[in-house]
Amino acid sequence: MKEIVIYSTPTCVYCEIAKEFFKEKGLEYTEYDVSSDSERRQEMVEKSGQMGVPVILIGDEMIIGFDKEKVSDILEHD
């Protein structure tokens, strides 16, 4: 199983939808709150070139925003 990481903020609706999706699928993930963790925020920007959340990493694959189809496709090919 590929490692799942989500960079999020507490007020991000799409972050909550993504986390709920992973929970429903029984998938473990690591969450970084970039609103309070400046080191992780910088890491997210360096990796994605984006300030917006969520930024989701599934193994080496990056999804900016929550694209359920793309996330499902990546997970199916794991």
LINHUKA-V505929 format. One record per residue. N is the residue number from 1. RES is the residue in three letters. OMEGA is omega as a letter, one per 40 degrees, with the letter a starting at -180 (999 if undefined). NEAR is the number of other C-alpha atoms within 10 Angstrom. D_CENTER is the distance of its C-alpha to the mean C-alpha in Angstrom with 2 decimals. Layout:
BEGIN
n->{N/N}
res->{RES/RES}
omega->{OMEGA/OMEGA}
near->{NEAR/NEAR}
d_center->{D_CENTER/D_CENTER}
END
This chain:
BEGIN
n->{1/2/3/4/5/6/7/8/9/10/11/12/13/14/15/16/17/18/19/20/21/22/23/24/25/26/27/28/29/30/31/32/33/34/35/36/37/38/39/40/41/42/43/44/45/46/47/48/49/50/51/52/53/54/55/56/57/58/59/60/61/62/63/64/65/66/67/68/69/70/71/72/73/74/75/76/77/78}
res->{MET/LYS/GLU/ILE/VAL/ILE/TYR/SER/THR/PRO/THR/CYS/VAL/TYR/CYS/GLU/ILE/ALA/LYS/GLU/PHE/PHE/LYS/GLU/LYS/GLY/LEU/GLU/TYR/THR/GLU/TYR/ASP/VAL/SER/SER/ASP/SER/GLU/ARG/ARG/GLN/GLU/MET/VAL/GLU/LYS/SER/GLY/GLN/MET/GLY/VAL/PRO/VAL/ILE/LEU/ILE/GLY/ASP/GLU/MET/ILE/ILE/GLY/PHE/ASP/LYS/GLU/LYS/VAL/SER/ASP/ILE/LEU/GLU/HIS/ASP}
omega->{i/i/i/i/i/i/a/i/a/a/a/a/a/i/i/i/i/a/i/i/a/i/i/i/a/a/i/i/i/a/i/i/a/i/a/a/a/i/i/i/i/i/i/a/i/a/a/a/a/i/a/i/e/i/a/i/i/a/i/a/i/i/i/a/i/i/a/a/a/i/a/a/i/a/a/a/i/999}
near->{9/14/12/19/18/24/22/26/20/11/9/12/13/16/22/16/14/20/20/13/16/15/12/9/9/9/14/14/17/12/15/19/16/22/13/11/12/11/10/15/20/15/14/23/13/11/12/16/11/14/14/16/22/28/22/26/21/18/14/8/12/18/18/17/15/20/13/13/9/13/19/11/11/16/15/8/6/9}
d_center->{15.52/12.80/10.65/7.07/5.13/2.65/5.14/6.99/10.70/13.10/14.49/11.62/12.61/9.84/7.38/10.18/10.58/7.25/8.08/11.59/11.06/9.90/12.81/15.16/14.67/15.34/12.36/11.67/8.46/8.49/7.44/8.77/10.64/11.37/14.25/16.21/15.15/16.57/16.21/12.42/12.56/14.95/12.98/10.04/12.94/14.75/12.18/11.22/14.35/12.62/13.01/11.14/7.90/5.29/4.36/2.35/5.44/7.81/10.96/12.04/10.36/8.08/7.08/7.69/7.82/7.71/10.31/11.42/14.03/12.16/9.63/12.93/14.81/12.80/13.01/16.67/17.54/16.43}
END
